[in-house]
Amino acid sequence: MTSNAPTGLQRTESRPVRALNAFPGFAGIGIGLLIFLYLPLVVIIGYSFNANNIVMVWSGFSAEWYAKVFNSVQIRDAFLNSLLIAFWSTVLVLVFAVFVSVGLVSMRRRSSAVVAGLLSAPLILPEIVLAIAILSLFAFAKVPLGIPAMIVGHAVVGLPFALMTIRSRLSEADWTQFEAAADLGANERQIFRRITLPMLTPAIVSGGMLSFIVSMDNFIMSFFTAGPGATTLPLYIWGSLRVGLTPEINALSTMILAVSVLVLVLSQLITRKKS
């Protein structure tokens, strides 16, 4: 009688594995956590269709607040500013993230870990401290506040998100194809353009999407680096909240949430398609 067990290994009786949701109270804790996280979003979305101009007094279904958001010149200008800042900060982030990731590969392990840790510091440091530091630097260098300063500040905040994604993809690379290309006479530029960039494309798209969303939703860095006429959507919402919460703000917040979810879904679809 033959055995299917590999040679040199003894068959051991496997212990029954209990699913996590079988533990007492686990399902309840999970459901409670989901409610805690998403119930405020459901409330905001629901009351954005409130016909009453008083937020918490429901008087019927209406989409007039969305029409007001679309027809508001101030919101349109704030959206264009946010879009402009997010686009150029993402471009800046991706350029730095790609070249830094490739450069870290050629460094020693200890040195690359130190550099990567320093570049990832914005994930750990309180953003208000980072914003004050950048504001102090701009004041020392006499850099005027405004959209260019906001682009730099948003790039600093978004860099770790793209850097981690691209470095993770690069660490999984098959280095034999680089060696084969070098043996066939390809120089470093050709290897970078024809092998490295196509291989990193899914990570670049994913990291760029994350950086773009972080920039669109950023408030603290925008607050400290904004100049005259550089109002973004988060700054507009904050300024409107000082007067009072209105269904118009709920509608605008719902639209921002929808755009963020759409960008994340597109990021996943593009990444899967190109991976």
C-alpha positions as CSV (number, residue, x, y, z in Angstrom):
1,M,0.0,0.0,0.0
2,T,1.5,3.3,-1.1
3,S,1.3,6.6,0.7
4,N,0.9,10.0,-0.9
5,A,3.0,11.7,1.8
6,P,6.4,13.0,0.6
7,T,9.4,10.9,1.4
8,G,11.0,11.7,4.8
9,L,7.8,13.4,6.2
10,Q,5.4,11.7,8.5
11,R,1.7,12.3,8.2
12,T,0.4,14.2,11.1
13,E,-3.2,14.5,12.1
14,S,-4.4,17.9,11.2
15,R,-6.2,19.9,13.9
16,P,-9.6,21.4,13.0
17,V,-9.3,25.1,12.2
18,R,-12.1,27.4,13.5
19,A,-13.1,30.3,11.3
20,L,-12.6,33.7,12.9
21,N,-16.3,34.4,12.7
22,A,-17.0,31.4,14.8
23,F,-15.5,33.0,18.0
24,P,-18.1,34.4,20.4
25,G,-18.8,38.1,19.7
26,F,-16.6,38.4,16.6
27,A,-19.4,38.9,14.2
28,G,-21.0,41.5,16.5
29,I,-17.8,43.4,16.8
30,G,-17.3,43.4,13.1
31,I,-20.8,44.6,12.4
32,G,-20.5,47.3,15.0
33,L,-17.2,48.5,13.6
34,L,-18.7,48.7,10.1
35,I,-21.6,50.7,11.4
36,F,-19.3,53.1,13.3
37,L,-17.2,53.7,10.2
38,Y,-19.9,54.0,7.5
39,L,-23.0,55.3,9.3
40,P,-21.8,58.9,9.3
41,L,-21.3,58.7,5.5
42,V,-24.8,57.3,5.1
43,V,-26.2,60.2,7.1
44,I,-24.3,62.8,5.0
45,I,-25.5,61.2,1.8
46,G,-29.1,60.9,2.9
47,Y,-29.4,64.5,4.2
48,S,-27.8,65.8,1.0
49,F,-31.2,65.1,-0.6
50,N,-33.1,66.9,2.1
51,A,-35.5,69.6,0.7
52,N,-35.2,71.6,3.9
53,N,-32.4,74.0,4.3
54,I,-32.0,72.9,8.0
55,V,-29.8,69.9,7.9
56,M,-31.4,67.7,10.5
57,V,-35.0,68.5,9.8
58,W,-36.2,66.2,7.0
59,S,-39.0,67.7,4.9
60,G,-38.8,65.6,1.7
61,F,-36.6,64.4,-1.1
62,S,-34.9,67.0,-3.3
63,A,-31.8,67.3,-5.5
64,E,-31.8,71.1,-5.6
65,W,-28.6,71.2,-3.5
66,Y,-26.7,69.3,-6.1
67,A,-27.9,71.8,-8.7
68,K,-26.7,74.7,-6.5
69,V,-23.3,73.0,-6.2
70,F,-23.0,72.7,-9.9
71,N,-24.1,76.3,-10.5
72,S,-21.8,77.8,-7.7
73,V,-18.9,79.8,-9.2
74,Q,-17.0,79.6,-5.9
75,I,-17.3,75.9,-5.8
76,R,-16.3,75.6,-9.4
77,D,-13.2,77.7,-8.8
78,A,-12.3,75.7,-5.7
79,F,-12.7,72.5,-7.6
80,L,-10.5,73.7,-10.5
81,N,-7.8,74.7,-7.9
82,S,-8.0,71.4,-6.2
83,L,-7.7,69.6,-9.6
84,L,-4.8,71.7,-10.7
85,I,-2.9,71.2,-7.4
86,A,-3.6,67.5,-7.3
87,F,-2.5,66.9,-10.9
88,W,0.8,68.7,-10.7
89,S,1.6,67.4,-7.2
90,T,0.9,63.8,-8.4
91,V,3.2,64.4,-11.4
92,L,5.9,65.7,-9.1
93,V,5.4,62.8,-6.7
94,L,5.6,60.1,-9.4
95,V,8.8,61.5,-10.9
96,F,10.5,61.5,-7.6
97,A,9.1,58.2,-6.5
98,V,10.2,56.4,-9.6
99,F,13.8,57.7,-9.6
100,V,14.2,57.3,-5.8
101,S,12.9,53.7,-6.0
102,V,15.3,52.9,-8.7
103,G,18.2,54.6,-6.9
104,L,17.4,52.8,-3.6
105,V,18.0,49.5,-5.4
106,S,21.6,50.3,-6.1
107,M,22.3,51.4,-2.5
108,R,23.3,49.1,0.4
109,R,20.5,47.6,2.3
110,R,21.2,49.6,5.5
111,S,21.6,52.9,3.7
112,S,18.5,52.3,1.5
113,A,16.5,51.5,4.6
114,V,17.6,54.8,6.3
115,V,16.7,56.9,3.2
116,A,13.4,55.1,2.7
117,G,12.5,55.7,6.3
118,L,13.3,59.4,6.0
119,L,11.2,59.8,2.9
120,S,8.3,57.9,4.5
121,A,8.4,60.2,7.6
122,P,5.3,62.2,6.5
123,L,3.3,59.1,7.2
124,I,4.4,59.1,10.9
125,L,4.9,62.8,11.6
126,P,1.7,64.9,12.5
127,E,0.8,66.7,9.3
128,I,0.3,70.0,11.2
129,V,3.9,69.8,12.3
130,L,5.0,69.1,8.8
131,A,2.9,71.9,7.5
132,I,4.3,74.4,10.0
133,A,7.8,73.3,9.0
134,I,7.2,73.8,5.3
135,L,5.6,77.2,6.0
136,S,8.6,78.2,8.0
137,L,10.9,77.0,5.2
138,F,8.9,79.1,2.6
139,A,9.0,82.1,4.9
140,F,12.8,81.7,5.3
141,A,13.3,81.3,1.6
142,K,10.8,84.1,0.9
143,V,8.7,81.8,-1.3
144,P,5.3,83.4,-1.8
145,L,2.3,81.3,-0.7
146,G,-0.2,80.1,-3.3
147,I,-0.8,77.3,-5.7
148,P,2.9,76.6,-6.5
149,A,3.6,76.4,-2.7
150,M,0.6,74.1,-2.3
151,I,1.8,71.8,-5.0
152,V,5.1,71.3,-3.3
153,G,3.4,70.8,0.1
154,H,1.0,68.3,-1.3
155,A,3.8,66.5,-3.1
156,V,5.6,66.1,0.3
157,V,2.5,64.5,1.8
158,G,1.7,62.3,-1.1
159,L,5.3,61.0,-1.8
160,P,5.3,58.1,0.7
161,F,2.1,56.6,-0.7
162,A,3.5,56.4,-4.2
163,L,7.0,55.5,-3.0
164,M,5.8,52.4,-1.0
165,T,3.7,51.1,-3.9
166,I,6.5,51.5,-6.5
167,R,9.2,50.1,-4.2
168,S,7.0,47.1,-3.4
169,R,6.6,46.4,-7.1
170,L,10.3,46.9,-7.8
171,S,11.3,44.5,-5.0
172,E,9.3,41.7,-6.8
173,A,11.2,42.2,-10.1
174,D,12.9,39.4,-11.9
175,W,16.5,40.7,-12.2
176,T,17.4,38.1,-14.8
177,Q,15.7,40.2,-17.5
178,F,17.8,43.2,-16.6
179,E,21.0,41.1,-16.9
180,A,19.8,39.6,-20.2
181,A,19.1,43.0,-21.6
182,A,22.6,44.2,-20.5
183,D,24.2,41.2,-22.0
184,L,22.5,41.9,-25.3
185,G,24.0,45.4,-25.4
186,A,21.2,47.6,-24.0
187,N,22.4,50.6,-22.1
188,E,20.9,51.9,-18.8
189,R,18.5,54.3,-20.6
190,Q,17.2,51.6,-22.8
191,I,16.7,49.2,-19.9
192,F,14.9,51.9,-17.9
193,R,12.7,52.8,-20.8
194,R,11.8,49.4,-22.2
195,I,11.9,47.2,-19.1
196,T,11.8,49.2,-15.8
197,L,9.0,51.6,-16.7
198,P,6.6,49.0,-18.3
199,M,7.2,46.8,-15.3
200,L,6.4,49.6,-12.9
201,T,3.4,50.9,-14.8
202,P,0.7,49.3,-12.6
203,A,2.5,50.5,-9.4
204,I,2.9,54.0,-10.9
205,V,-0.8,54.2,-11.7
206,S,-1.8,52.9,-8.3
207,G,0.6,55.2,-6.5
208,G,-0.5,58.1,-8.6
209,M,-4.1,57.5,-7.8
210,L,-3.5,57.4,-4.1
211,S,-1.4,60.6,-4.2
212,F,-4.1,62.3,-6.3
213,I,-6.8,61.4,-3.8
214,V,-4.7,62.5,-0.8
215,S,-4.1,65.8,-2.5
216,M,-7.8,66.4,-3.4
217,D,-8.8,65.7,0.2
218,N,-5.9,67.5,1.9
219,F,-6.9,70.3,4.3
220,I,-4.0,70.9,6.8
221,M,-1.2,71.5,4.2
222,S,-3.6,73.5,2.1
223,F,-4.5,75.7,5.0
224,F,-0.9,76.6,5.8
225,T,0.3,77.1,2.3
226,A,-2.7,78.7,0.6
227,G,-2.4,82.2,-0.7
228,P,-5.0,84.7,-2.0
229,G,-7.2,83.1,-4.6
230,A,-5.9,79.6,-3.9
231,T,-9.0,78.2,-2.2
232,T,-9.5,74.4,-2.6
233,L,-12.6,72.3,-1.9
234,P,-11.6,71.3,1.6
235,L,-10.8,75.0,2.4
236,Y,-14.1,76.1,0.9
237,I,-16.0,73.5,3.1
238,W,-14.2,74.6,6.2
239,G,-15.0,78.2,5.5
240,S,-18.7,77.4,4.9
241,L,-18.9,75.3,8.1
242,R,-18.0,78.4,10.2
243,V,-21.4,79.8,9.1
244,G,-23.2,76.5,9.7
245,L,-23.8,73.1,8.2
246,T,-26.1,73.2,5.2
247,P,-27.4,70.5,2.8
248,E,-25.3,72.1,0.2
249,I,-22.2,71.1,2.1
250,N,-23.6,67.6,2.5
251,A,-24.1,67.5,-1.3
252,L,-20.6,68.7,-2.0
253,S,-19.1,66.2,0.5
254,T,-21.1,63.4,-1.2
255,M,-19.8,64.4,-4.6
256,I,-16.2,64.4,-3.2
257,L,-16.8,61.0,-1.7
258,A,-18.1,59.6,-5.0
259,V,-15.1,60.9,-6.9
260,S,-12.7,59.4,-4.4
261,V,-14.4,56.0,-4.7
262,L,-14.5,56.2,-8.5
263,V,-10.8,57.0,-8.6
264,L,-10.0,54.0,-6.3
265,V,-12.1,51.7,-8.4
266,L,-10.4,52.9,-11.6
267,S,-7.0,52.4,-10.0
268,Q,-7.8,48.8,-9.2
269,L,-9.2,48.1,-12.6
270,I,-6.2,49.6,-14.4
271,T,-3.8,47.9,-12.1
272,R,-5.4,44.5,-12.7
273,K,-5.5,45.0,-16.4
274,K,-1.8,45.9,-16.7
275,S,-0.5,43.5,-14.1
